Amino acid sequence: MNNPLRPEHFAREDDGDDALFYDFARLVTHIDDDAIAALSAHYARTIPANADVLDLMSSWVSHLPADLVLISIGVLPNTELAEAAGLEVGNGIVVDEMLATADPAISAIGDCAAFPCRHSQRNPTRLEAVQNATDHARCVADRLTGKPHPYTALPWFWSEQGKLRLQIVGLTGGSDRNVLRGDPANGEFSVFCYREGHLLGVESVNRPADHAHSRRLMTAGRQISPEQAADESFDLRAAAAARG
Ligand SMILES: Cc1cc2nc3c(=O)[nH]c(=O)nc-3n(C[C@H](O)[C@H](O)[C@H](O)COP(=O)(O)OP(=O)(O)OC[C@H]3O[C@@H](n4cnc5c(N)ncnc54)[C@H](O)[C@@H]3O)c2cc1C
């Protein structure tokens, strides 16, 4: 998937007063010692670019019995067919806001499509997530059936990592202020990510209600302030449900 919990999210000790100090890797290993979580944590934090992966893995997991170790890293879009068709290809097959390539007979959707995303300043964006793939499909289906419209869906993501339910709404890259709601110590918290006071997205760990309310809030184009986000007594549900 899009890996919204990017490596730079795992350690923010240098962020000054706004630092969240939440350390996903430490949290995972603290509350869940199963092998998947431990590997994820180590892997996200510490792998050097030129590391010998097998050596690293064997040193990290020497205490874990295993019949088979499967290492899967990264995703590359298959763009060869588009290239052969003479279409523009960058980080994926380049499409416009209607998800059409320069050839009006060819659209690209899902993981392989680089589209101008309204939730990322219309920068070419390629997402790897089920929501994106299915909403892309709906958008193109609408166009093909005579109801054309630009793709505007709000991105959201989820993943289960051991006991951790990770849910993200919005695209949080480029945030300049990250506000904590909840308590990392008990493994349930959300991070509200802002840029220049504008809520970009919310990343939640074991806080499904935060995710649901934030999605509703952002889908409606509404905002809450960083102070409201940080205040546990602030009624997020009511803010999400408010009209106008
Ligand atoms: C291990 C893993 C875990 C994931 N977990 C999550 C998750 O928790 N949450 C989430 O939202 N997303 C998750 N994803 C991402 C999600 O699966 C993808 O975003 C989604 O499947 C993308 O759908 P798609 O239709 O764009 O591409 P795909 O599902 O990859 O389908 C593309 C199809 O096109 C076929 N194909 C490729 N080239 C050609 C060709 N030249 N001719 C004919 N057929 C071709 C492929 O074989 C494939 O069947 C995960 C992905 C992986 C790999």
Ligand as a Chemical Component Dictionary entry (heavy atoms), coordinates in Angstrom:
data_LIG
# 
_chem_comp.id                   LIG 
_chem_comp.type                 NON-POLYMER 
_chem_comp.pdbx_formal_charge   0 
_chem_comp.three_letter_code    LIG 
# 
loop_
_chem_comp_atom.comp_id 
_chem_comp_atom.atom_id 
_chem_comp_atom.alt_atom_id 
_chem_comp_atom.type_symbol 
_chem_comp_atom.charge 
_chem_comp_atom.model_Cartn_x 
_chem_comp_atom.model_Cartn_y 
_chem_comp_atom.model_Cartn_z 
_chem_comp_atom.pdbx_ordinal 
LIG C1  C1  C 0 0.842  -7.692 0.851   1  
LIG C2  C2  C 0 -0.100 -6.567 0.553   2  
LIG C3  C3  C 0 -0.876 -6.046 1.572   3  
LIG C4  C4  C 0 -1.740 -4.996 1.308   4  
LIG N1  N1  N 0 -2.493 -4.500 2.321   5  
LIG C5  C5  C 0 -3.355 -3.504 2.090   6  
LIG C6  C6  C 0 -4.156 -2.983 3.108   7  
LIG O1  O1  O 0 -4.097 -3.421 4.261   8  
LIG N2  N2  N 0 -5.000 -1.959 2.827   9  
LIG C7  C7  C 0 -5.095 -1.447 1.572   10 
LIG O2  O2  O 0 -5.888 -0.529 1.332   11 
LIG N3  N3  N 0 -4.344 -1.920 0.563   12 
LIG C8  C8  C 0 -3.485 -2.942 0.784   13 
LIG N4  N4  N 0 -2.695 -3.421 -0.226  14 
LIG C9  C9  C 0 -2.772 -2.747 -1.534  15 
LIG C10 C10 C 0 -3.926 -3.237 -2.364  16 
LIG O3  O3  O 0 -3.898 -4.638 -2.459  17 
LIG C11 C11 C 0 -3.780 -2.591 -3.732  18 
LIG O4  O4  O 0 -3.775 -1.189 -3.594  19 
LIG C12 C12 C 0 -4.912 -2.952 -4.656  20 
LIG O5  O5  O 0 -5.004 -4.349 -4.835  21 
LIG C13 C13 C 0 -4.689 -2.284 -6.009  22 
LIG O6  O6  O 0 -5.650 -2.702 -6.924  23 
LIG P1  P1  P 0 -5.336 -2.606 -8.467  24 
LIG O7  O7  O 0 -6.557 -3.128 -9.142  25 
LIG O8  O8  O 0 -4.840 -1.244 -8.785  26 
LIG O9  O9  O 0 -4.078 -3.547 -8.710  27 
LIG P2  P2  P 0 -3.918 -5.110 -8.473  28 
LIG O10 O10 O 0 -4.823 -5.599 -7.396  29 
LIG O11 O11 O 0 -2.443 -5.320 -8.331  30 
LIG O12 O12 O 0 -4.413 -5.742 -9.825  31 
LIG C14 C14 C 0 -3.708 -5.549 -11.035 32 
LIG C15 C15 C 0 -3.903 -6.802 -11.892 33 
LIG O13 O13 O 0 -3.411 -6.533 -13.211 34 
LIG C16 C16 C 0 -2.696 -7.666 -13.633 35 
LIG N5  N5  N 0 -1.754 -7.210 -14.658 36 
LIG C17 C17 C 0 -0.617 -6.497 -14.524 37 
LIG N6  N6  N 0 -0.059 -6.278 -15.724 38 
LIG C18 C18 C 0 -0.853 -6.870 -16.637 39 
LIG C19 C19 C 0 -0.797 -7.002 -18.055 40 
LIG N7  N7  N 0 0.197  -6.450 -18.767 41 
LIG N8  N8  N 0 -1.790 -7.675 -18.653 42 
LIG C20 C20 C 0 -2.806 -8.211 -17.956 43 
LIG N9  N9  N 0 -2.905 -8.122 -16.607 44 
LIG C21 C21 C 0 -1.939 -7.477 -15.967 45 
LIG C22 C22 C 0 -2.029 -8.181 -12.357 46 
LIG O14 O14 O 0 -1.678 -9.535 -12.508 47 
LIG C23 C23 C 0 -3.147 -7.977 -11.333 48 
LIG O15 O15 O 0 -4.015 -9.084 -11.281 49 
LIG C24 C24 C 0 -1.837 -4.466 0.006   50 
LIG C25 C25 C 0 -1.063 -5.002 -1.008  51 
LIG C26 C26 C 0 -0.198 -6.035 -0.745  52 
LIG C27 C27 C 0 0.636  -6.583 -1.877  53 
# 
loop_
_chem_comp_bond.comp_id 
_chem_comp_bond.atom_id_1 
_chem_comp_bond.atom_id_2 
_chem_comp_bond.value_order 
_chem_comp_bond.pdbx_ordinal 
LIG C1  C2  SING 1  
LIG C2  C3  SING 2  
LIG C2  C26 DOUB 3  
LIG C3  C4  DOUB 4  
LIG C4  N1  SING 5  
LIG C4  C24 SING 6  
LIG N1  C5  DOUB 7  
LIG C5  C6  SING 8  
LIG C5  C8  SING 9  
LIG C6  O1  DOUB 10 
LIG C6  N2  SING 11 
LIG N2  C7  SING 12 
LIG C7  O2  DOUB 13 
LIG C7  N3  SING 14 
LIG N3  C8  DOUB 15 
LIG C8  N4  SING 16 
LIG N4  C9  SING 17 
LIG N4  C24 SING 18 
LIG C9  C10 SING 19 
LIG C10 O3  SING 20 
LIG C10 C11 SING 21 
LIG C11 O4  SING 22 
LIG C11 C12 SING 23 
LIG C12 O5  SING 24 
LIG C12 C13 SING 25 
LIG C13 O6  SING 26 
LIG O6  P1  SING 27 
LIG P1  O7  DOUB 28 
LIG P1  O8  SING 29 
LIG P1  O9  SING 30 
LIG O9  P2  SING 31 
LIG P2  O10 DOUB 32 
LIG P2  O11 SING 33 
LIG P2  O12 SING 34 
LIG O12 C14 SING 35 
LIG C14 C15 SING 36 
LIG C15 O13 SING 37 
LIG C15 C23 SING 38 
LIG O13 C16 SING 39 
LIG C16 N5  SING 40 
LIG C16 C22 SING 41 
LIG N5  C17 SING 42 
LIG N5  C21 SING 43 
LIG C17 N6  DOUB 44 
LIG N6  C18 SING 45 
LIG C18 C19 SING 46 
LIG C18 C21 DOUB 47 
LIG C19 N7  SING 48 
LIG C19 N8  DOUB 49 
LIG N8  C20 SING 50 
LIG C20 N9  DOUB 51 
LIG N9  C21 SING 52 
LIG C22 O14 SING 53 
LIG C22 C23 SING 54 
LIG C23 O15 SING 55 
LIG C24 C25 DOUB 56 
LIG C25 C26 SING 57 
LIG C26 C27 SING 58 
# 
